[in-house]
Amino acid sequence: MNMLTTLGLSIESPLAVPGASNYRPESWPPPPDWPVVIDAQGKVISRWGDPIWRLDPWAKKALTLNFGDGPVKKSATPISSKNANLLRIITGWWLYGPYGARGYRSLKTRFDQMRRLFVLCEEAGILASELSHFPRVCERIADSTTLGHSAHDHLDTRSTLTWTPDPHPLGQAVGAQRRSFALLV
């Protein structure tokens, strides 16, 4: 079975319907011009490669996900384009993958927590996909009060996709719990 046929936009919104142009990506990850968010008139609000995804049509208020690879803003720490693309893949999986985010609030909460992890990786000068090779950075994550407990729960995300780092350094850093940290690349 083709994995793409199992993907579908999970957000609970009247705009998230199987016939919508943003409902199911034709490839994974989608191309930069893939429409992630569209409004009721079918106008594209945010595309996959945009530095900021505006969730306004789903939230019915101003709500954004800032991946950090666009113009620098005081409210968002910059993230390299390579790490921002990894963060897009994770966020996209939360939107389109099995057990996807049903509400915009849970998506925003997951995103904000995961983004903090990516900022720590940026500060260490590493790609998030290489995190398992840097136990000291993993220790910083475990010690970080900025991530919060539920961010560590999100590190337990599992995927059938290609890249899964060695879970042991991160698992030890998160209190010797066995965790499987899968980034969806």
Disulfide bonds with the S-S distance in Angstrom:
none
